[in-house]
Amino acid sequence: MTQQQPPLVTPERQQRVGKALTMFSIAAWVTGCWLLVLTGRMILEYLVGIHMPEWTKIIGQLHGLFYMLYLVAVLNLGTKARWSPVTWLVTALWGTIPFMSFVAEHRRRKEVKAAFQLP
């Protein structure tokens, strides 16, 4: 039985994955922050019963926009890091649960940095 060697990580691939990881981290943090703002707005309106001004509806729209950018960042990093479909799906879904995009960013950053020997 032969032992499988780890894939060769070239400096060019390290650089591509590093850039994708940076974009993913930014997207995860922005999405997570806007999701928390949206969650707070919804709690105030629907659970507490506070009438929210009309302009606050833009919060949901902004979160939707940032979530789409998060999905693009997940796709970009997942392609470059060669994630399994399950890892892609779980990472994408974590962006819909308050606080989980922060967890996703931390875990994926740790995994990708270790796999690609990034600083």
C-alpha positions in Angstrom: 0.0 0.0 0.0 1.4 3.4 -0.9 1.0 6.4 1.2 -0.6 9.4 -0.5 1.6 12.5 -0.6 0.0 15.9 0.3 -0.7 18.0 -2.7 2.1 20.3 -3.8 1.3 23.9 -2.7 3.0 26.2 -5.1 3.7 29.9 -4.2 1.2 31.0 -6.9 -1.5 28.8 -5.5 -0.7 30.0 -2.0 -1.1 33.6 -3.2 -4.5 32.8 -5.0 -5.8 31.0 -1.9 -4.6 33.8 0.4 -6.4 36.4 -1.6 -9.6 34.3 -1.7 -9.3 33.8 2.1 -9.0 37.5 2.7 -12.1 38.2 0.6 -13.9 35.4 2.4 -13.0 36.8 5.8 -14.2 40.3 4.9 -17.4 39.0 3.5 -18.0 36.8 6.5 -17.5 39.7 9.0 -19.6 42.1 7.0 -22.4 39.6 6.5 -22.3 38.6 10.2 -22.5 42.2 11.4 -25.4 43.1 9.1 -27.2 39.9 10.1 -26.9 40.9 13.7 -28.3 44.4 12.9 -31.2 42.7 10.9 -31.9 40.3 13.8 -32.0 43.2 16.3 -34.4 45.2 14.0 -36.7 42.2 13.7 -36.7 41.5 17.4 -37.6 45.1 18.1 -40.4 45.1 15.5 -41.9 41.7 15.9 -41.2 40.6 19.4 -41.1 43.9 21.3 -43.7 45.6 19.1 -41.8 48.8 18.4 -42.9 50.5 15.2 -39.8 50.8 13.0 -39.3 53.7 10.6 -39.7 53.0 6.9 -36.0 53.5 6.2 -35.0 50.5 8.4 -36.3 48.1 5.7 -33.1 48.8 3.9 -31.3 46.8 6.6 -32.8 43.5 5.2 -32.0 44.5 1.7 -28.4 45.3 2.6 -28.0 42.0 4.4 -29.3 40.2 1.3 -26.7 42.0 -0.8 -23.9 41.2 1.6 -25.0 37.6 1.9 -24.9 37.2 -1.9 -21.3 38.6 -1.8 -20.6 36.1 1.0 -21.8 33.3 -1.2 -19.5 34.4 -4.0 -16.6 34.5 -1.6 -17.5 31.0 -0.4 -17.6 29.8 -4.0 -14.3 31.5 -4.8 -12.4 30.2 -1.7 -14.0 26.7 -2.0 -12.9 26.4 -5.6 -9.4 27.5 -4.9 -9.0 25.4 -1.7 -10.8 22.5 -3.4 -13.4 22.0 -0.6 -15.9 19.2 -0.6 -19.5 20.0 -1.5 -20.5 19.5 2.1 -17.9 22.0 3.3 -19.2 24.5 0.7 -22.8 23.9 1.7 -22.2 24.1 5.5 -20.1 27.3 5.1 -22.8 28.9 2.9 -25.5 28.1 5.4 -23.6 29.4 8.3 -24.0 32.9 6.8 -27.7 32.7 7.6 -27.5 32.1 11.3 -26.6 34.9 13.7 -23.0 34.6 14.9 -22.2 31.6 12.8 -20.5 33.5 10.0 -17.9 34.5 12.6 -17.5 30.9 13.5 -17.3 29.9 9.9 -14.6 32.5 9.2 -12.5 31.4 12.2 -12.7 27.7 11.3 -12.2 28.0 7.6 -9.3 30.5 8.1 -7.6 28.1 10.5 -8.1 25.1 8.1 -7.0 26.9 5.0 -4.0 28.5 6.6 -2.9 25.1 7.8 -3.5 23.3 4.5 -1.7 26.0 2.4 1.0 27.0 4.9 -0.2 30.6 4.9 1.2 33.1 7.4 
